């Protein structure tokens, strides 16, 4: 198993747009990977976010 943790900084007003684009774009792409297990994306507020992806290989 492998995990990828990322931290993001963005303008706070872009939080909802980033969440929408992530759900409609990125998640749709990475879930097709045969090693995909889970993906979480969190808006931490104040223009900060983090994501956590888990893959088998």
ROFI-446077 format. One record per residue: x negated, z, y of N, C-alpha, C, O in turn. Coordinates in steps of 0.1 Angstrom, whole numbers, plus 5000, padded with zeros to 4 digits. Atoms other than C-alpha are relative to their C-alpha. Example, Ala and Ser with C-alpha at 12.3 -4.5 7.8 and 13.67 -1.06 7.14 Angstrom:
2
499150004988487750784955499150005012498150075012;500950004989486350714989500850085011500350095022;
//
This chain:
57
499250004988500050005000499150005012498050065013;500750004988498949935035501050035011502250005010;499149974989500350055068499349955013498149955014;500550054987499949915103500850085011502050085011;499449924990500650145133499549945014498349925016;500350064987500749995168500650085012501750145010;499549934988501250145203500149895011499249815012;499750104990502749945231500350065014500850175014;499749964986502949985269500749885006500349765005;499350104993505549785289500850065011500950185012;499249954989507749805319501350064994501950004985;498849935006510550055311501349924999502049934990;498750085000513349815320500049894990501149844987;500050105011512149575293500350064986500349984977;499849945013512749825265501149944992500949904980;498950065007516149695255499849854996500249814985;500350145003515049335256498949994989499149914980;501050005011511949405235500650044987500349984977;499449965013514049585209500949894994500849864982;499250115004516449295208499249884994499549834983;500950105005513649035204499350034987499149954979;500649955012511949245178500949994988500549944978;499050005011515049275157500449864996500549834984;499650145003515948905160498949914996499149814989;501150095002512548755158499050064990498950014978;501149945008509648965144500550054986500050014976;499549945012511649155118500549894990500349904978;499550115009513348835105498849934994499049884982;501250075005509848685100499350094989499150044978;500849925009508048975084500750044987500150074977;499249965012510849065060499949894989500249924977;500250115010510148725043498750014992498549954982;501349985007506648835033500250074987500950184987;499749945013506548914996499450144999499950224991;500549865001504549235003500750105010500350215011;499349924990506949365030500750124993501450104983;499349885005508249725024501050055011502250055009;499249954989509449865057499449975014498249955015;500550024986509149825095500950095009502150085008;499349914990510050075122499549975014498349955015;500450024987509950015159500850105009502050115009;499449894992510550305184499749985014498649965018;500249994986511050305221499950145004500850225002;500349864997509450625232500450045014500350165018;499649974987510750605267498849985010497749985006;501050014990508850565300499049884998497949895001;500850115002507550225290499050014989498049944989;500849985011505950335258500849974987501950004986;499450035013506650215222499050014989497850004992;500950005012505250235187500749924989502049924988;499450075012505750035155499250044988498050084989;500749965013504950115119500549914989501749904986;499750095011504849855092499450044987498250084987;500649975013504349915055500149874991501249814990;500150125008503249645031499450034986498550124986;500549975013502449634994498549954999497750014993;501350065001499449404998499749915012498649855013;
//
